[in-house]
């Protein structure tokens, strides 16, 4: 596997991982009181990061395939 192919797999994984965290942040924000806005902003920032990662993945030709979930992050 070339370095570019490995990067494409990693990008796919990072995007999915960020989505999971953003979802967790949003679910927990309601219980965070005064910190809720900052936690929501962090979830939004992960969304922005994913926009850039998705653009990079597209530029590199997209995901090779949906990698299996190894359970590690």
C-alpha positions as CSV (number, residue, x, y, z in Angstrom):
1,X,0.0,0.0,0.0
2,X,1.4,3.4,-1.0
3,X,1.7,6.3,1.5
4,X,-1.1,8.1,-0.3
5,X,-3.4,5.0,0.0
6,X,-2.5,4.8,3.7
7,X,-3.4,8.5,4.1
8,X,-6.7,8.0,2.4
9,X,-7.6,5.2,4.9
10,X,-6.4,7.4,7.8
11,X,-8.4,10.4,6.5
12,X,-11.6,8.2,6.3
13,X,-10.9,7.0,9.9
14,X,-10.2,10.5,11.3
15,X,-13.5,11.9,9.7
16,X,-15.5,9.1,11.3
17,X,-13.7,9.5,14.6
18,X,-14.4,13.2,14.7
19,X,-18.1,12.7,13.9
20,X,-18.3,10.3,16.9
21,X,-16.7,12.8,19.2
22,X,-18.9,15.7,17.9
23,X,-22.0,13.6,18.5
24,X,-20.8,12.9,22.0
25,X,-20.1,16.5,22.7
26,X,-23.6,17.6,21.5
27,X,-25.3,14.9,23.6
28,X,-23.4,16.0,26.8
29,X,-23.5,19.7,26.2
30,X,-27.0,20.0,27.7
31,X,-25.7,18.8,31.1
32,X,-22.7,21.2,31.0
33,X,-24.4,24.3,32.3
34,X,-22.4,27.4,31.6
35,X,-19.8,25.4,29.6
36,X,-22.5,24.1,27.1
37,X,-21.7,26.8,24.6
38,X,-18.0,26.0,24.5
39,X,-18.7,22.3,24.1
40,X,-21.1,23.0,21.3
41,X,-18.4,25.2,19.7
42,X,-16.0,22.4,20.0
43,X,-18.4,20.1,18.2
44,X,-18.8,22.8,15.5
45,X,-15.0,23.0,15.2
46,X,-14.8,19.3,14.6
47,X,-17.3,19.7,11.8
48,X,-15.1,22.4,10.2
49,X,-12.1,20.2,10.6
50,X,-14.0,17.4,8.9
51,X,-14.8,19.7,6.0
52,X,-11.1,20.2,5.4
53,X,-10.3,16.5,5.9
54,X,-13.1,15.5,3.5
55,X,-11.7,18.0,0.9
56,X,-8.3,16.4,1.3
57,X,-9.7,12.9,0.9
58,X,-11.6,14.0,-2.2
59,X,-8.4,15.5,-3.6
60,X,-6.6,12.3,-3.0
61,X,-9.3,10.3,-4.8
62,X,-11.7,9.4,-2.0
63,X,-11.7,6.5,0.4
64,X,-10.2,3.3,-0.9
65,X,-13.0,1.4,0.8
66,X,-14.7,1.5,4.1
67,X,-12.0,0.3,6.5
68,X,-13.1,-2.2,9.1
69,X,-13.5,-0.8,12.6
70,X,-10.5,-2.0,14.6
71,X,-12.0,-0.6,17.8
72,X,-8.9,1.5,18.3
73,X,-8.7,5.3,18.1
